Amino acid sequence: MSGIQTQLGSPGVALGSDPIRDREGNVLLTNSIALPHNVGFYTGSPVPVDPATVDWLPPDTTFGFRKYRDVSGFEALTQVVLMKRDRTSIHKPEYCLYGAGLTITRSETTTIPMQKPIPYNLPVTKISVSQKIPQPDGSTIERSGFYFYWFVSEDQIVPGHKDRILLMANDLLRHATLKRWAYISFLSLTNPGNEADLESRMTALIQETVPFFQLTSPPENLKIAGH
């Protein structure tokens, strides 16, 4: 595309001014994705970020990290990564899980029924994960759970990394536009045997929180993978 000026798309997620901090409270970034502080039955708290994570990703990357809890003890980690000009801000989601010491046991594409701002089915990838946590006495505690993720631009929603790459290439080649894709994920773990309840709780959390920060929802002309 030499000689062609590439336009930059608009974000499909809301931007905010909450700073990103490390464990010592030092400010790493002065802006972020506008994840809601508290919503419905959920209380949100900021999640400290390793400075190496910020240093490793392109400087024009925007983050959002928050942990949500309810009174029953359920909690889930929500993460949003928004790219700008540098496309390496977003990588294959499975790398995040391997890096966190999680084992992938199953991956599938599904949908989550949303009611806000309008009724639609949100396409997502649902990954079943497990983790063995070493204990001081040499034993291990086993945990299992789910990692839901998807990608949004200003006018596109897709459940998978390959879908996003294909659409991004098409927009660059046909329209000379680089869309600002955002990678949205939710992770939660539980004791083995409680997976059905955990999936229901995670679905409810996504339904409640996503409309507060995801700007893209399906009008008739929205591009959704598989539709």
C-alpha positions in Angstrom: 0.0 0.0 0.0 2.9 2.3 -0.7 1.8 5.8 -1.5 -1.7 5.3 0.0 -2.5 7.1 3.1 -4.2 4.8 5.6 -7.1 6.2 7.7 -7.4 5.2 11.3 -10.8 3.9 12.5 -12.6 4.9 15.7 -12.5 2.7 18.8 -15.4 0.3 19.4 -14.9 0.7 23.2 -15.2 3.7 25.5 -12.0 5.5 26.6 -11.6 6.8 30.2 -9.1 8.6 32.4 -8.6 6.0 35.2 -4.8 5.5 35.5 -3.2 2.1 35.1 -1.0 1.4 38.1 1.6 -1.2 39.2 1.5 -3.0 42.6 3.2 -0.2 44.3 0.6 2.3 43.1 2.9 4.0 40.5 1.1 5.3 37.5 2.1 3.4 34.3 -0.5 4.9 32.0 -2.7 7.9 32.4 -5.7 6.7 30.4 -7.5 3.4 30.0 -10.7 1.7 28.8 -13.7 3.0 30.7 -14.7 -0.1 32.5 -17.5 0.6 35.0 -16.4 0.8 38.6 -19.5 -0.8 40.0 -22.5 -2.1 38.2 -25.6 -4.0 39.2 -24.7 -6.5 41.9 -21.0 -6.3 41.0 -18.3 -4.3 42.7 -15.3 -3.6 40.5 -11.7 -3.0 41.7 -8.6 -2.0 39.7 -6.0 -4.6 38.9 -2.3 -3.7 39.2 -0.3 -4.3 36.1 3.3 -5.6 35.8 5.4 -2.8 34.2 6.9 -5.4 31.9 3.5 -5.9 30.3 3.3 -2.2 29.5 6.9 -2.1 28.2 6.4 -5.2 26.1 3.4 -3.9 24.2 3.4 -0.9 21.7 3.3 2.5 23.4 0.0 3.4 21.6 -1.8 0.5 23.3 -4.7 1.3 25.6 -5.7 -1.1 28.4 -8.5 -1.8 30.8 -8.2 -4.2 33.7 -10.8 -4.7 36.4 -11.9 -7.5 38.8 -15.6 -7.8 39.5 -17.1 -9.5 42.6 -20.5 -10.1 44.0 -21.6 -10.8 47.6 -21.6 -14.6 47.0 -17.8 -14.6 46.4 -18.0 -15.0 42.7 -15.3 -13.0 40.9 -14.0 -12.6 37.4 -11.1 -10.7 35.7 -12.1 -8.4 32.9 -9.5 -7.2 30.4 -9.7 -5.0 27.3 -6.7 -4.3 25.0 -7.2 -1.6 22.3 -4.8 -1.2 19.4 -4.0 2.0 17.5 -1.5 2.2 14.7 0.7 -0.7 15.8 -1.1 -3.9 15.1 1.0 -6.0 17.5 -0.9 -4.7 20.5 -3.3 -7.7 20.0 -1.9 -11.2 19.8 -3.5 -14.7 19.8 -5.5 -14.9 23.0 -4.3 -18.4 23.8 -0.9 -17.0 24.6 -2.3 -15.1 27.6 -3.6 -18.4 29.1 -0.4 -20.3 28.6 1.5 -17.4 30.2 -0.8 -17.5 33.2 -0.2 -21.2 33.8 -3.6 -22.3 32.5 -4.2 -25.4 30.5 -6.8 -25.3 27.7 -9.1 -28.3 27.7 -11.7 -27.1 25.1 -12.4 -24.2 22.8 -15.7 -23.4 21.0 -17.5 -20.5 19.4 -20.9 -19.6 20.9 -23.1 -16.6 21.5 -24.3 -14.7 24.6 -27.8 -13.1 24.4 -27.6 -9.4 25.1 -30.5 -7.1 25.9 -28.7 -3.7 26.0 -28.5 -1.4 24.2 -30.7 -3.5 21.9 -31.4 -7.3 21.8 -28.7 -9.2 19.9 -26.5 -12.3 20.2 -22.9 -11.5 21.0 -20.5 -13.9 19.3 -17.7 -15.1 21.6 -15.1 -17.8 21.9 -15.4 -19.8 25.1 -12.3 -21.6 26.3 -12.5 -24.2 29.1 -9.4 -24.0 31.2 -7.8 -25.8 34.2 -5.0 -25.0 36.6 -3.0 -26.9 39.2 -1.9 -24.7 42.0 1.1 -26.0 44.0 0.7 -25.9 47.8 3.5 -25.5 50.5 3.1 -29.2 51.5 3.8 -30.3 48.0 0.2 -31.1 47.1 -1.8 -29.3 44.4 -5.2 -27.7 44.3 -7.1 -28.1 41.0 -9.2 -25.3 39.6 -11.3 -25.1 36.4 -13.1 -22.3 34.6 -13.7 -20.4 31.5 -12.1 -17.7 29.4 -14.6 -15.8 27.2 -13.2 -13.5 24.5 -14.1 -11.6 21.4 -13.0 -8.6 19.2 -14.8 -5.4 18.3 -14.0 -2.5 16.0 -16.2 0.5 15.4 -18.6 -1.5 13.2 -17.5 -5.2 13.5 -17.8 -7.9 16.2 -16.0 -11.3 15.7 -15.4 -14.2 18.1 -12.0 -15.2 16.8 -8.5 -14.0 16.1 -8.5 -15.3 12.5 -11.8 -13.6 11.8 -10.3 -10.3 13.0 -7.1 -10.7 10.9 -9.2 -11.3 7.8 -11.5 -8.3 8.3 -8.5 -6.1 9.1 -6.7 -7.1 6.0 -9.8 -6.5 3.9 -10.4 -3.0 5.3 -6.7 -2.1 4.7 -6.7 -3.4 1.1 -10.2 -2.3 0.0 -10.7 0.9 2.0 -7.2 1.9 3.1 -8.6 2.0 6.7 -6.9 0.5 9.8 -9.7 -0.3 12.2 -8.9 0.1 15.9 -9.7 -3.4 17.1 -10.3 -4.1 20.8 -9.7 -7.5 22.4 -12.2 -8.1 25.3 -11.9 -11.0 27.7 -13.4 -12.4 30.9 -11.7 -15.1 33.1 -13.0 -16.9 36.1 -12.1 -20.1 38.0 -14.0 -22.4 40.4 -13.7 -25.8 42.0 -14.2 -28.7 39.6 -17.9 -29.7 39.4 -19.1 -26.1 39.6 -18.6 -25.3 35.9 -22.3 -25.0 35.0 -22.9 -22.5 37.8 -19.8 -20.5 36.9 -20.7 -20.3 33.2 -24.1 -18.9 34.2 -22.5 -16.3 36.5 -20.0 -15.2 33.9 -22.8 -14.9 31.3 -24.7 -12.6 33.7 -21.6 -10.5 34.4 -21.0 -10.0 30.6 -24.6 -9.1 30.0 -24.5 -6.5 32.8 -21.1 -4.9 32.3 -20.4 -4.9 28.5 -23.0 -2.4 27.5 -21.3 0.2 29.7 -18.0 0.2 27.7 -18.6 -1.6 24.4 -19.8 1.0 21.9 -20.4 -1.4 19.1 -23.8 -3.2 18.9 -25.5 -4.7 15.9 -27.5 -2.4 13.7 -28.6 -4.2 10.5 -25.4 -3.4 8.6 -22.9 -4.5 11.3 -20.5 -7.2 10.2 -20.6 -10.2 12.6 -18.6 -13.4 11.9 -20.9 -16.2 10.9 -23.8 -14.0 9.9 
